[in-house]
Amino acid sequence: MVLLDTNVVSYFFRRDSRAAAYESALLGQARGIAFVTLAELYKWPLERGWGERRRLELETYLASHVVMPSDDQLARCWAQLVTEQAKAGRALSVPDSWIAATALRHQVPLATHNRRHFEHIPGLHLISFAPDA
């Protein structure tokens, strides 16, 4: 299992050329998403005024992913992560903090094209083909 950051999920859905870099790393792996990624992507059709056909395409695509469940351990992991990062002077966005906590809680690597958002988190295994910046 590999947890996909929202940006990586979007690259595959939109057939963005950046998805190709992640294809080999995900080969044979179940693709997981955090509940917050599901919510972020469900917001797209509402924000962008998509029609029924495009919305159904998105929902069909998302159904091919495993939505990682939330539970008490995830909530505790998130609370600890956010507190530790704040004490270290590194605030995380709310979606990124839940995505990172999900990967840590379920002990799976996180595939992201936003490496800088996550690289400072201890114990988080990243898969990223983003150019160094």
PyMOL commands that set and color helices and strands:
alter all, ss='L'
color gray80, all
select helices_A, chain A and resi 6-13+19-26+35-48+52-62+72-87+94-106+115-118
alter helices_A, ss='H'
color red, helices_A
select strands_A, chain A and resi 2-4+31-34+66-68+110-111+126-127
alter strands_A, ss='S'
color yellow, strands_A
deselect
rebuild
show_as cartoon
